[in-house]
Amino acid sequence: MFPRLFTAVFQRWFPAAFLGVFTTTFQWVALWFRTPSSISTTSVSSLVDDATAETVYLQELSDAEARYGP
């Protein structure tokens, strides 16, 4: 009885055309709540190390281009 009543009410209040919009919105809200707890300090330090290595590489490349030409 209850599942059938719930289905009827749900279909009346939320037509199929809007189901995708609600689903997407709820997914974004769930991701927004989940994001801060899913970022670990190891991943942040890894990103910092990668950015530092890339900065050093680009500086060396720039120095080499200045010395030897493009």
mmCIF file as Biopython writes it, N, C-alpha, C and O atoms, coordinates in Angstrom:
data_model
#
loop_
_atom_site.group_PDB
_atom_site.id
_atom_site.type_symbol
_atom_site.label_atom_id
_atom_site.label_alt_id
_atom_site.label_comp_id
_atom_site.label_asym_id
_atom_site.label_entity_id
_atom_site.label_seq_id
_atom_site.pdbx_PDB_ins_code
_atom_site.Cartn_x
_atom_site.Cartn_y
_atom_site.Cartn_z
_atom_site.occupancy
_atom_site.B_iso_or_equiv
_atom_site.auth_seq_id
_atom_site.auth_asym_id
_atom_site.pdbx_PDB_model_num
ATOM 1   N N  . MET A ? 1  ? 0.828  -1.191 0.000   1.0 0.0 1  A 1 
ATOM 2   C CA . MET A ? 1  ? 0.000  0.000  0.000   1.0 0.0 1  A 1 
ATOM 3   C C  . MET A ? 1  ? 0.870  1.252  0.000   1.0 0.0 1  A 1 
ATOM 4   O O  . MET A ? 1  ? 0.699  2.138  -0.837  1.0 0.0 1  A 1 
ATOM 5   N N  . PHE A ? 2  ? 1.810  1.317  0.952   1.0 0.0 2  A 1 
ATOM 6   C CA . PHE A ? 2  ? 2.626  2.519  1.064   1.0 0.0 2  A 1 
ATOM 7   C C  . PHE A ? 2  ? 3.513  2.765  -0.161  1.0 0.0 2  A 1 
ATOM 8   O O  . PHE A ? 2  ? 3.574  3.900  -0.634  1.0 0.0 2  A 1 
ATOM 9   N N  . PRO A ? 3  ? 4.204  1.747  -0.695  1.0 0.0 3  A 1 
ATOM 10  C CA . PRO A ? 3  ? 5.026  2.002  -1.882  1.0 0.0 3  A 1 
ATOM 11  C C  . PRO A ? 3  ? 4.203  2.500  -3.065  1.0 0.0 3  A 1 
ATOM 12  O O  . PRO A ? 3  ? 4.658  3.366  -3.811  1.0 0.0 3  A 1 
ATOM 13  N N  . ARG A ? 4  ? 3.015  1.972  -3.243  1.0 0.0 4  A 1 
ATOM 14  C CA . ARG A ? 4  ? 2.174  2.404  -4.350  1.0 0.0 4  A 1 
ATOM 15  C C  . ARG A ? 4  ? 1.735  3.858  -4.149  1.0 0.0 4  A 1 
ATOM 16  O O  . ARG A ? 4  ? 1.736  4.644  -5.096  1.0 0.0 4  A 1 
ATOM 17  N N  . LEU A ? 5  ? 1.365  4.211  -2.931  1.0 0.0 5  A 1 
ATOM 18  C CA . LEU A ? 5  ? 0.968  5.585  -2.636  1.0 0.0 5  A 1 
ATOM 19  C C  . LEU A ? 5  ? 2.151  6.532  -2.822  1.0 0.0 5  A 1 
ATOM 20  O O  . LEU A ? 5  ? 2.003  7.616  -3.385  1.0 0.0 5  A 1 
ATOM 21  N N  . PHE A ? 6  ? 3.314  6.119  -2.349  1.0 0.0 6  A 1 
ATOM 22  C CA . PHE A ? 6  ? 4.510  6.942  -2.512  1.0 0.0 6  A 1 
ATOM 23  C C  . PHE A ? 6  ? 4.817  7.163  -3.990  1.0 0.0 6  A 1 
ATOM 24  O O  . PHE A ? 6  ? 5.150  8.278  -4.392  1.0 0.0 6  A 1 
ATOM 25  N N  . THR A ? 7  ? 4.708  6.114  -4.798  1.0 0.0 7  A 1 
ATOM 26  C CA . THR A ? 7  ? 4.964  6.229  -6.230  1.0 0.0 7  A 1 
ATOM 27  C C  . THR A ? 7  ? 3.988  7.191  -6.880  1.0 0.0 7  A 1 
ATOM 28  O O  . THR A ? 7  ? 4.386  8.013  -7.705  1.0 0.0 7  A 1 
ATOM 29  N N  . ALA A ? 8  ? 2.723  7.101  -6.521  1.0 0.0 8  A 1 
ATOM 30  C CA . ALA A ? 8  ? 1.721  7.996  -7.105  1.0 0.0 8  A 1 
ATOM 31  C C  . ALA A ? 8  ? 1.997  9.451  -6.730  1.0 0.0 8  A 1 
ATOM 32  O O  . ALA A ? 8  ? 1.927  10.336 -7.582  1.0 0.0 8  A 1 
ATOM 33  N N  . VAL A ? 9  ? 2.304  9.695  -5.477  1.0 0.0 9  A 1 
ATOM 34  C CA . VAL A ? 9  ? 2.592  11.066 -5.036  1.0 0.0 9  A 1 
ATOM 35  C C  . VAL A ? 9  ? 3.872  11.573 -5.689  1.0 0.0 9  A 1 
ATOM 36  O O  . VAL A ? 9  ? 3.932  12.718 -6.137  1.0 0.0 9  A 1 
ATOM 37  N N  . PHE A ? 10 ? 4.886  10.730 -5.742  1.0 0.0 10 A 1 
ATOM 38  C CA . PHE A ? 10 ? 6.156  11.135 -6.341  1.0 0.0 10 A 1 
ATOM 39  C C  . PHE A ? 10 ? 5.973  11.483 -7.815  1.0 0.0 10 A 1 
ATOM 40  O O  . PHE A ? 10 ? 6.498  12.493 -8.284  1.0 0.0 10 A 1 
ATOM 41  N N  . GLN A ? 11 ? 5.231  10.650 -8.549  1.0 0.0 11 A 1 
ATOM 42  C CA . GLN A ? 11 ? 5.012  10.919 -9.963  1.0 0.0 11 A 1 
ATOM 43  C C  . GLN A ? 11 ? 4.186  12.178 -10.179 1.0 0.0 11 A 1 
ATOM 44  O O  . GLN A ? 11 ? 4.361  12.866 -11.185 1.0 0.0 11 A 1 
ATOM 45  N N  . ARG A ? 12 ? 3.303  12.482 -9.266  1.0 0.0 12 A 1 
ATOM 46  C CA . ARG A ? 12 ? 2.493  13.697 -9.412  1.0 0.0 12 A 1 
ATOM 47  C C  . ARG A ? 12 ? 3.323  14.946 -9.114  1.0 0.0 12 A 1 
ATOM 48  O O  . ARG A ? 12 ? 3.227  15.938 -9.836  1.0 0.0 12 A 1 
ATOM 49  N N  . TRP A ? 13 ? 4.129  14.905 -8.065  1.0 0.0 13 A 1 
ATOM 50  C CA . TRP A ? 13 ? 4.910  16.080 -7.687  1.0 0.0 13 A 1 
ATOM 51  C C  . TRP A ? 13 ? 6.165  16.269 -8.528  1.0 0.0 13 A 1 
ATOM 52  O O  . TRP A ? 13 ? 6.582  17.399 -8.781  1.0 0.0 13 A 1 
ATOM 53  N N  . PHE A ? 14 ? 6.768  15.163 -8.962  1.0 0.0 14 A 1 
ATOM 54  C CA . PHE A ? 14 ? 8.010  15.231 -9.726  1.0 0.0 14 A 1 
ATOM 55  C C  . PHE A ? 14 ? 7.840  14.515 -11.064 1.0 0.0 14 A 1 
ATOM 56  O O  . PHE A ? 14 ? 8.129  13.324 -11.173 1.0 0.0 14 A 1 
ATOM 57  N N  . PRO A ? 15 ? 7.374  15.234 -12.075 1.0 0.0 15 A 1 
ATOM 58  C CA . PRO A ? 15 ? 7.226  14.592 -13.389 1.0 0.0 15 A 1 
ATOM 59  C C  . PRO A ? 15 ? 8.584  14.118 -13.923 1.0 0.0 15 A 1 
ATOM 60  O O  . PRO A ? 15 ? 9.639  14.582 -13.490 1.0 0.0 15 A 1 
ATOM 61  N N  . ALA A ? 16 ? 8.526  13.202 -14.853 1.0 0.0 16 A 1 
ATOM 62  C CA . ALA A ? 16 ? 9.750  12.612 -15.397 1.0 0.0 16 A 1 
ATOM 63  C C  . ALA A ? 16 ? 10.645 13.664 -16.040 1.0 0.0 16 A 1 
ATOM 64  O O  . ALA A ? 16 ? 11.866 13.507 -16.058 1.0 0.0 16 A 1 
ATOM 65  N N  . ALA A ? 17 ? 10.057 14.732 -16.567 1.0 0.0 17 A 1 
ATOM 66  C CA . ALA A ? 17 ? 10.850 15.777 -17.216 1.0 0.0 17 A 1 
ATOM 67  C C  . ALA A ? 17 ? 11.791 16.467 -16.235 1.0 0.0 17 A 1 
ATOM 68  O O  . ALA A ? 17 ? 12.870 16.915 -16.625 1.0 0.0 17 A 1 
ATOM 69  N N  . PHE A ? 18 ? 11.392 16.558 -14.962 1.0 0.0 18 A 1 
ATOM 70  C CA . PHE A ? 18 ? 12.218 17.235 -13.974 1.0 0.0 18 A 1 
ATOM 71  C C  . PHE A ? 18 ? 13.105 16.282 -13.187 1.0 0.0 18 A 1 
ATOM 72  O O  . PHE A ? 18 ? 13.910 16.724 -12.368 1.0 0.0 18 A 1 
ATOM 73  N N  . LEU A ? 19 ? 12.971 15.008 -13.418 1.0 0.0 19 A 1 
ATOM 74  C CA . LEU A ? 19 ? 13.717 14.033 -12.631 1.0 0.0 19 A 1 
ATOM 75  C C  . LEU A ? 19 ? 15.224 14.194 -12.818 1.0 0.0 19 A 1 
ATOM 76  O O  . LEU A ? 19 ? 15.986 14.094 -11.857 1.0 0.0 19 A 1 
ATOM 77  N N  . GLY A ? 20 ? 15.648 14.442 -14.050 1.0 0.0 20 A 1 
ATOM 78  C CA . GLY A ? 20 ? 17.073 14.641 -14.311 1.0 0.0 20 A 1 
ATOM 79  C C  . GLY A ? 20 ? 17.627 15.862 -13.613 1.0 0.0 20 A 1 
ATOM 80  O O  . GLY A ? 20 ? 18.748 15.839 -13.104 1.0 0.0 20 A 1 
ATOM 81  N N  . VAL A ? 21 ? 16.844 16.932 -13.585 1.0 0.0 21 A 1 
ATOM 82  C CA . VAL A ? 21 ? 17.282 18.161 -12.918 1.0 0.0 21 A 1 
ATOM 83  C C  . VAL A ? 21 ? 17.455 17.916 -11.428 1.0 0.0 21 A 1 
ATOM 84  O O  . VAL A ? 21 ? 18.461 18.318 -10.844 1.0 0.0 21 A 1 
ATOM 85  N N  . PHE A ? 22 ? 16.483 17.258 -10.810 1.0 0.0 22 A 1 
ATOM 86  C CA . PHE A ? 22 ? 16.576 16.973 -9.378  1.0 0.0 22 A 1 
ATOM 87  C C  . PHE A ? 22 ? 17.736 16.026 -9.085  1.0 0.0 22 A 1 
ATOM 88  O O  . PHE A ? 22 ? 18.461 16.212 -8.108  1.0 0.0 22 A 1 
ATOM 89  N N  . THR A ? 23 ? 17.909 15.020 -9.923  1.0 0.0 23 A 1 
ATOM 90  C CA . THR A ? 23 ? 18.990 14.065 -9.710  1.0 0.0 23 A 1 
ATOM 91  C C  . THR A ? 23 ? 20.341 14.762 -9.785  1.0 0.0 23 A 1 
ATOM 92  O O  . THR A ? 23 ? 21.203 14.549 -8.932  1.0 0.0 23 A 1 
ATOM 93  N N  . THR A ? 24 ? 20.525 15.592 -10.800 1.0 0.0 24 A 1 
ATOM 94  C CA . THR A ? 24 ? 21.788 16.316 -10.950 1.0 0.0 24 A 1 
ATOM 95  C C  . THR A ? 24 ? 22.031 17.250 -9.776  1.0 0.0 24 A 1 
ATOM 96  O O  . THR A ? 24 ? 23.145 17.337 -9.260  1.0 0.0 24 A 1 
ATOM 97  N N  . THR A ? 25 ? 20.989 17.942 -9.362  1.0 0.0 25 A 1 
ATOM 98  C CA . THR A ? 25 ? 21.126 18.861 -8.226  1.0 0.0 25 A 1 
ATOM 99  C C  . THR A ? 25 ? 21.520 18.118 -6.959  1.0 0.0 25 A 1 
ATOM 100 O O  . THR A ? 25 ? 22.412 18.557 -6.233  1.0 0.0 25 A 1 
ATOM 101 N N  . PHE A ? 26 ? 20.866 17.001 -6.691  1.0 0.0 26 A 1 
ATOM 102 C CA . PHE A ? 26 ? 21.189 16.238 -5.491  1.0 0.0 26 A 1 
ATOM 103 C C  . PHE A ? 26 ? 22.605 15.668 -5.558  1.0 0.0 26 A 1 
ATOM 104 O O  . PHE A ? 26 ? 23.286 15.575 -4.537  1.0 0.0 26 A 1 
ATOM 105 N N  . GLN A ? 27 ? 23.049 15.285 -6.761  1.0 0.0 27 A 1 
ATOM 106 C CA . GLN A ? 27 ? 24.415 14.791 -6.890  1.0 0.0 27 A 1 
ATOM 107 C C  . GLN A ? 27 ? 25.427 15.891 -6.592  1.0 0.0 27 A 1 
ATOM 108 O O  . GLN A ? 27 ? 26.427 15.651 -5.916  1.0 0.0 27 A 1 
ATOM 109 N N  . TRP A ? 28 ? 25.169 17.095 -7.093  1.0 0.0 28 A 1 
ATOM 110 C CA . TRP A ? 28 ? 26.073 18.214 -6.819  1.0 0.0 28 A 1 
ATOM 111 C C  . TRP A ? 28 ? 26.099 18.541 -5.328  1.0 0.0 28 A 1 
ATOM 112 O O  . TRP A ? 28 ? 27.159 18.824 -4.771  1.0 0.0 28 A 1 
ATOM 113 N N  . VAL A ? 29 ? 24.946 18.502 -4.690  1.0 0.0 29 A 1 
ATOM 114 C CA . VAL A ? 29 ? 24.890 18.771 -3.249  1.0 0.0 29 A 1 
ATOM 115 C C  . VAL A ? 29 ? 25.665 17.697 -2.485  1.0 0.0 29 A 1 
ATOM 116 O O  . VAL A ? 29 ? 26.409 18.006 -1.555  1.0 0.0 29 A 1 
ATOM 117 N N  . ALA A ? 30 ? 25.488 16.448 -2.876  1.0 0.0 30 A 1 
ATOM 118 C CA . ALA A ? 30 ? 26.207 15.360 -2.209  1.0 0.0 30 A 1 
ATOM 119 C C  . ALA A ? 30 ? 27.717 15.508 -2.395  1.0 0.0 30 A 1 
ATOM 120 O O  . ALA A ? 30 ? 28.481 15.292 -1.455  1.0 0.0 30 A 1 
ATOM 121 N N  . LEU A ? 31 ? 28.145 15.871 -3.592  1.0 0.0 31 A 1 
ATOM 122 C CA . LEU A ? 31 ? 29.570 16.073 -3.829  1.0 0.0 31 A 1 
ATOM 123 C C  . LEU A ? 31 ? 30.100 17.264 -3.042  1.0 0.0 31 A 1 
ATOM 124 O O  . LEU A ? 31 ? 31.227 17.239 -2.550  1.0 0.0 31 A 1 
ATOM 125 N N  . TRP A ? 32 ? 29.278 18.314 -2.926  1.0 0.0 32 A 1 
ATOM 126 C CA . TRP A ? 32 ? 29.701 19.496 -2.183  1.0 0.0 32 A 1 
ATOM 127 C C  . TRP A ? 32 ? 29.931 19.155 -0.712  1.0 0.0 32 A 1 
ATOM 128 O O  . TRP A ? 32 ? 30.897 19.615 -0.103  1.0 0.0 32 A 1 
ATOM 129 N N  . PHE A ? 33 ? 29.035 18.346 -0.151  1.0 0.0 33 A 1 
ATOM 130 C CA . PHE A ? 33 ? 29.208 17.954 1.243   1.0 0.0 33 A 1 
ATOM 131 C C  . PHE A ? 33 ? 30.373 16.987 1.420   1.0 0.0 33 A 1 
ATOM 132 O O  . PHE A ? 33 ? 31.010 16.973 2.474   1.0 0.0 33 A 1 
ATOM 133 N N  . ARG A ? 34 ? 30.656 16.187 0.412   1.0 0.0 34 A 1 
ATOM 134 C CA . ARG A ? 34 ? 31.667 15.148 0.534   1.0 0.0 34 A 1 
ATOM 135 C C  . ARG A ? 34 ? 33.075 15.663 0.258   1.0 0.0 34 A 1 
ATOM 136 O O  . ARG A ? 34 ? 34.040 15.112 0.788   1.0 0.0 34 A 1 
ATOM 137 N N  . THR A ? 35 ? 33.215 16.691 -0.549  1.0 0.0 35 A 1 
ATOM 138 C CA . THR A ? 35 ? 34.524 17.132 -1.011  1.0 0.0 35 A 1 
ATOM 139 C C  . THR A ? 35 ? 35.502 17.494 0.100   1.0 0.0 35 A 1 
ATOM 140 O O  . THR A ? 35 ? 36.630 17.002 0.064   1.0 0.0 35 A 1 
ATOM 141 N N  . PRO A ? 36 ? 35.152 18.316 1.082   1.0 0.0 36 A 1 
ATOM 142 C CA . PRO A ? 36 ? 36.157 18.688 2.081   1.0 0.0 36 A 1 
ATOM 143 C C  . PRO A ? 36 ? 36.743 17.501 2.847   1.0 0.0 36 A 1 
ATOM 144 O O  . PRO A ? 36 ? 37.925 17.516 3.192   1.0 0.0 36 A 1 
ATOM 145 N N  . SER A ? 37 ? 35.956 16.504 3.111   1.0 0.0 37 A 1 
ATOM 146 C CA . SER A ? 37 ? 36.470 15.372 3.871   1.0 0.0 37 A 1 
ATOM 147 C C  . SER A ? 37 ? 37.247 14.397 2.999   1.0 0.0 37 A 1 
ATOM 148 O O  . SER A ? 37 ? 37.978 13.559 3.526   1.0 0.0 37 A 1 
ATOM 149 N N  . SER A ? 38 ? 37.110 14.484 1.677   1.0 0.0 38 A 1 
ATOM 150 C CA . SER A ? 38 ? 37.782 13.523 0.812   1.0 0.0 38 A 1 
ATOM 151 C C  . SER A ? 38 ? 39.161 14.000 0.365   1.0 0.0 38 A 1 
ATOM 152 O O  . SER A ? 38 ? 39.895 13.232 -0.255  1.0 0.0 38 A 1 
ATOM 153 N N  . ILE A ? 39 ? 39.534 15.247 0.663   1.0 0.0 39 A 1 
ATOM 154 C CA . ILE A ? 39 ? 40.853 15.738 0.294   1.0 0.0 39 A 1 
ATOM 155 C C  . ILE A ? 39 ? 41.806 15.433 1.444   1.0 0.0 39 A 1 
ATOM 156 O O  . ILE A ? 39 ? 41.641 15.941 2.553   1.0 0.0 39 A 1 
ATOM 157 N N  . SER A ? 40 ? 42.783 14.616 1.173   1.0 0.0 40 A 1 
ATOM 158 C CA . SER A ? 40 ? 43.723 14.247 2.228   1.0 0.0 40 A 1 
ATOM 159 C C  . SER A ? 40 ? 44.966 15.128 2.154   1.0 0.0 40 A 1 
ATOM 160 O O  . SER A ? 40 ? 45.249 15.734 1.121   1.0 0.0 40 A 1 
ATOM 161 N N  . THR A ? 41 ? 45.684 15.189 3.233   1.0 0.0 41 A 1 
ATOM 162 C CA . THR A ? 41 ? 46.899 16.007 3.254   1.0 0.0 41 A 1 
ATOM 163 C C  . THR A ? 41 ? 47.976 15.421 2.361   1.0 0.0 41 A 1 
ATOM 164 O O  . THR A ? 41 ? 48.809 16.160 1.836   1.0 0.0 41 A 1 
ATOM 165 N N  . THR A ? 42 ? 47.979 14.110 2.178   1.0 0.0 42 A 1 
ATOM 166 C CA . THR A ? 42 ? 48.987 13.507 1.303   1.0 0.0 42 A 1 
ATOM 167 C C  . THR A ? 42 ? 48.748 13.893 -0.142  1.0 0.0 42 A 1 
ATOM 168 O O  . THR A ? 42 ? 49.703 14.105 -0.889  1.0 0.0 42 A 1 
ATOM 169 N N  . SER A ? 43 ? 47.481 13.989 -0.555  1.0 0.0 43 A 1 
ATOM 170 C CA . SER A ? 43 ? 47.219 14.382 -1.936  1.0 0.0 43 A 1 
ATOM 171 C C  . SER A ? 43 ? 47.574 15.840 -2.156  1.0 0.0 43 A 1 
ATOM 172 O O  . SER A ? 43 ? 48.037 16.210 -3.235  1.0 0.0 43 A 1 
ATOM 173 N N  . VAL A ? 44 ? 47.362 16.675 -1.144  1.0 0.0 44 A 1 
ATOM 174 C CA . VAL A ? 44 ? 47.721 18.090 -1.272  1.0 0.0 44 A 1 
ATOM 175 C C  . VAL A ? 44 ? 49.229 18.242 -1.356  1.0 0.0 44 A 1 
ATOM 176 O O  . VAL A ? 44 ? 49.728 18.993 -2.194  1.0 0.0 44 A 1 
ATOM 177 N N  . SER A ? 45 ? 49.962 17.543 -0.504  1.0 0.0 45 A 1 
ATOM 178 C CA . SER A ? 45 ? 51.422 17.649 -0.554  1.0 0.0 45 A 1 
ATOM 179 C C  . SER A ? 45 ? 51.961 17.088 -1.860  1.0 0.0 45 A 1 
ATOM 180 O O  . SER A ? 45 ? 52.960 17.586 -2.379  1.0 0.0 45 A 1 
ATOM 181 N N  . SER A ? 46 ? 51.320 16.066 -2.394  1.0 0.0 46 A 1 
ATOM 182 C CA . SER A ? 46 ? 51.723 15.517 -3.682  1.0 0.0 46 A 1 
ATOM 183 C C  . SER A ? 46 ? 51.512 16.539 -4.791  1.0 0.0 46 A 1 
ATOM 184 O O  . SER A ? 46 ? 52.351 16.677 -5.681  1.0 0.0 46 A 1 
ATOM 185 N N  . LEU A ? 47 ? 50.390 17.256 -4.737  1.0 0.0 47 A 1 
ATOM 186 C CA . LEU A ? 47 ? 50.137 18.298 -5.734  1.0 0.0 47 A 1 
ATOM 187 C C  . LEU A ? 47 ? 51.151 19.427 -5.621  1.0 0.0 47 A 1 
ATOM 188 O O  . LEU A ? 47 ? 51.599 19.965 -6.634  1.0 0.0 47 A 1 
ATOM 189 N N  . VAL A ? 48 ? 51.512 19.785 -4.407  1.0 0.0 48 A 1 
ATOM 190 C CA . VAL A ? 48 ? 52.511 20.838 -4.200  1.0 0.0 48 A 1 
ATOM 191 C C  . VAL A ? 48 ? 53.859 20.389 -4.751  1.0 0.0 48 A 1 
ATOM 192 O O  . VAL A ? 48 ? 54.553 21.173 -5.398  1.0 0.0 48 A 1 
ATOM 193 N N  . ASP A ? 49 ? 54.236 19.143 -4.505  1.0 0.0 49 A 1 
ATOM 194 C CA . ASP A ? 49 ? 55.499 18.619 -5.028  1.0 0.0 49 A 1 
ATOM 195 C C  . ASP A ? 49 ? 55.502 18.627 -6.551  1.0 0.0 49 A 1 
ATOM 196 O O  . ASP A ? 49 ? 56.503 18.994 -7.167  1.0 0.0 49 A 1 
ATOM 197 N N  . ASP A ? 50 ? 54.386 18.226 -7.164  1.0 0.0 50 A 1 
ATOM 198 C CA . ASP A ? 50 ? 54.287 18.229 -8.620  1.0 0.0 50 A 1 
ATOM 199 C C  . ASP A ? 50 ? 54.390 19.642 -9.174  1.0 0.0 50 A 1 
ATOM 200 O O  . ASP A ? 50 ? 55.068 19.872 -10.175 1.0 0.0 50 A 1 
ATOM 201 N N  . ALA A ? 51 ? 53.721 20.583 -8.528  1.0 0.0 51 A 1 
ATOM 202 C CA . ALA A ? 51 ? 53.765 21.970 -8.990  1.0 0.0 51 A 1 
ATOM 203 C C  . ALA A ? 51 ? 55.170 22.543 -8.847  1.0 0.0 51 A 1 
ATOM 204 O O  . ALA A ? 51 ? 55.631 23.287 -9.712  1.0 0.0 51 A 1 
ATOM 205 N N  . THR A ? 52 ? 55.848 22.201 -7.760  1.0 0.0 52 A 1 
ATOM 206 C CA . THR A ? 52 ? 57.219 22.672 -7.557  1.0 0.0 52 A 1 
ATOM 207 C C  . THR A ? 52 ? 58.145 22.094 -8.617  1.0 0.0 52 A 1 
ATOM 208 O O  . THR A ? 52 ? 58.974 22.813 -9.175  1.0 0.0 52 A 1 
ATOM 209 N N  . ALA A ? 53 ? 58.013 20.814 -8.897  1.0 0.0 53 A 1 
ATOM 210 C CA . ALA A ? 53 ? 58.844 20.171 -9.915  1.0 0.0 53 A 1 
ATOM 211 C C  . ALA A ? 53 ? 58.588 20.784 -11.287 1.0 0.0 53 A 1 
ATOM 212 O O  . ALA A ? 53 ? 59.524 20.993 -12.059 1.0 0.0 53 A 1 
ATOM 213 N N  . GLU A ? 54 ? 57.333 21.070 -11.591 1.0 0.0 54 A 1 
ATOM 214 C CA . GLU A ? 54 ? 57.015 21.680 -12.879 1.0 0.0 54 A 1 
ATOM 215 C C  . GLU A ? 54 ? 57.574 23.098 -12.962 1.0 0.0 54 A 1 
ATOM 216 O O  . GLU A ? 54 ? 58.048 23.514 -14.019 1.0 0.0 54 A 1 
ATOM 217 N N  . THR A ? 55 ? 57.524 23.835 -11.871 1.0 0.0 55 A 1 
ATOM 218 C CA . THR A ? 55 ? 58.082 25.189 -11.848 1.0 0.0 55 A 1 
ATOM 219 C C  . THR A ? 55 ? 59.587 25.157 -12.079 1.0 0.0 55 A 1 
ATOM 220 O O  . THR A ? 55 ? 60.119 25.972 -12.833 1.0 0.0 55 A 1 
ATOM 221 N N  . VAL A ? 56 ? 60.275 24.219 -11.432 1.0 0.0 56 A 1 
ATOM 222 C CA . VAL A ? 56 ? 61.719 24.083 -11.621 1.0 0.0 56 A 1 
ATOM 223 C C  . VAL A ? 56 ? 62.025 23.723 -13.067 1.0 0.0 56 A 1 
ATOM 224 O O  . VAL A ? 56 ? 62.951 24.276 -13.661 1.0 0.0 56 A 1 
ATOM 225 N N  . TYR A ? 57 ? 61.257 22.802 -13.640 1.0 0.0 57 A 1 
ATOM 226 C CA . TYR A ? 57 ? 61.467 22.393 -15.028 1.0 0.0 57 A 1 
ATOM 227 C C  . TYR A ? 57 ? 61.275 23.573 -15.975 1.0 0.0 57 A 1 
ATOM 228 O O  . TYR A ? 57 ? 62.086 23.781 -16.878 1.0 0.0 57 A 1 
ATOM 229 N N  . LEU A ? 58 ? 60.212 24.345 -15.776 1.0 0.0 58 A 1 
ATOM 230 C CA . LEU A ? 58 ? 59.955 25.490 -16.649 1.0 0.0 58 A 1 
ATOM 231 C C  . LEU A ? 58 ? 61.037 26.559 -16.503 1.0 0.0 58 A 1 
ATOM 232 O O  . LEU A ? 58 ? 61.399 27.205 -17.486 1.0 0.0 58 A 1 
ATOM 233 N N  . GLN A ? 59 ? 61.548 26.750 -15.306 1.0 0.0 59 A 1 
ATOM 234 C CA . GLN A ? 59 ? 62.634 27.717 -15.109 1.0 0.0 59 A 1 
ATOM 235 C C  . GLN A ? 59 ? 63.899 27.254 -15.820 1.0 0.0 59 A 1 
ATOM 236 O O  . GLN A ? 59 ? 64.581 28.057 -16.457 1.0 0.0 59 A 1 
ATOM 237 N N  . GLU A ? 60 ? 64.220 25.956 -15.717 1.0 0.0 60 A 1 
ATOM 238 C CA . GLU A ? 60 ? 65.392 25.428 -16.415 1.0 0.0 60 A 1 
ATOM 239 C C  . GLU A ? 60 ? 65.223 25.540 -17.923 1.0 0.0 60 A 1 
ATOM 240 O O  . GLU A ? 60 ? 66.179 25.854 -18.633 1.0 0.0 60 A 1 
ATOM 241 N N  . LEU A ? 61 ? 64.027 25.286 -18.414 1.0 0.0 61 A 1 
ATOM 242 C CA . LEU A ? 61 ? 63.760 25.411 -19.840 1.0 0.0 61 A 1 
ATOM 243 C C  . LEU A ? 61 ? 63.919 26.857 -20.291 1.0 0.0 61 A 1 
ATOM 244 O O  . LEU A ? 61 ? 64.494 27.123 -21.347 1.0 0.0 61 A 1 
ATOM 245 N N  . SER A ? 62 ? 63.416 27.781 -19.501 1.0 0.0 62 A 1 
ATOM 246 C CA . SER A ? 62 ? 63.543 29.199 -19.823 1.0 0.0 62 A 1 
ATOM 247 C C  . SER A ? 62 ? 65.010 29.625 -19.834 1.0 0.0 62 A 1 
ATOM 248 O O  . SER A ? 62 ? 65.435 30.368 -20.719 1.0 0.0 62 A 1 
ATOM 249 N N  . ASP A ? 63 ? 65.777 29.161 -18.861 1.0 0.0 63 A 1 
ATOM 250 C CA . ASP A ? 63 ? 67.208 29.482 -18.814 1.0 0.0 63 A 1 
ATOM 251 C C  . ASP A ? 63 ? 67.939 28.912 -20.026 1.0 0.0 63 A 1 
ATOM 252 O O  . ASP A ? 63 ? 68.802 29.576 -20.601 1.0 0.0 63 A 1 
ATOM 253 N N  . ALA A ? 64 ? 67.597 27.689 -20.415 1.0 0.0 64 A 1 
ATOM 254 C CA . ALA A ? 64 ? 68.231 27.066 -21.578 1.0 0.0 64 A 1 
ATOM 255 C C  . ALA A ? 64 ? 67.876 27.816 -22.859 1.0 0.0 64 A 1 
ATOM 256 O O  . ALA A ? 64 ? 68.735 27.991 -23.724 1.0 0.0 64 A 1 
ATOM 257 N N  . GLU A ? 65 ? 66.626 28.262 -22.996 1.0 0.0 65 A 1 
ATOM 258 C CA . GLU A ? 65 ? 66.234 29.028 -24.181 1.0 0.0 65 A 1 
ATOM 259 C C  . GLU A ? 65 ? 66.947 30.376 -24.219 1.0 0.0 65 A 1 
ATOM 260 O O  . GLU A ? 65 ? 67.319 30.858 -25.288 1.0 0.0 65 A 1 
ATOM 261 N N  . ALA A ? 66 ? 67.135 30.976 -23.056 1.0 0.0 66 A 1 
ATOM 262 C CA . ALA A ? 66 ? 67.843 32.258 -23.013 1.0 0.0 66 A 1 
ATOM 263 C C  . ALA A ? 66 ? 69.313 32.080 -23.386 1.0 0.0 66 A 1 
ATOM 264 O O  . ALA A ? 66 ? 69.907 32.952 -24.019 1.0 0.0 66 A 1 
ATOM 265 N N  . ARG A ? 67 ? 69.893 30.955 -22.995 1.0 0.0 67 A 1 
ATOM 266 C CA . ARG A ? 67 ? 71.308 30.723 -23.268 1.0 0.0 67 A 1 
ATOM 267 C C  . ARG A ? 67 ? 71.550 30.220 -24.692 1.0 0.0 67 A 1 
ATOM 268 O O  . ARG A ? 67 ? 72.464 30.691 -25.368 1.0 0.0 67 A 1 
ATOM 269 N N  . TYR A ? 68 ? 70.731 29.260 -25.153 1.0 0.0 68 A 1 
ATOM 270 C CA . TYR A ? 68 ? 70.995 28.608 -26.429 1.0 0.0 68 A 1 
ATOM 271 C C  . TYR A ? 68 ? 70.035 29.020 -27.538 1.0 0.0 68 A 1 
ATOM 272 O O  . TYR A ? 68 ? 70.245 28.648 -28.693 1.0 0.0 68 A 1 
ATOM 273 N N  . GLY A ? 69 ? 69.003 29.767 -27.224 1.0 0.0 69 A 1 
ATOM 274 C CA . GLY A ? 69 ? 68.005 30.144 -28.219 1.0 0.0 69 A 1 
ATOM 275 C C  . GLY A ? 69 ? 66.838 29.172 -28.194 1.0 0.0 69 A 1 
ATOM 276 O O  . GLY A ? 69 ? 66.915 28.098 -27.597 1.0 0.0 69 A 1 
ATOM 277 N N  . PRO A ? 70 ? 65.748 29.573 -28.858 1.0 0.0 70 A 1 
ATOM 278 C CA . PRO A ? 70 ? 64.533 28.726 -28.809 1.0 0.0 70 A 1 
ATOM 279 C C  . PRO A ? 70 ? 64.663 27.407 -29.524 1.0 0.0 70 A 1 
ATOM 280 O O  . PRO A ? 70 ? 63.716 26.621 -29.548 1.0 0.0 70 A 1 
#
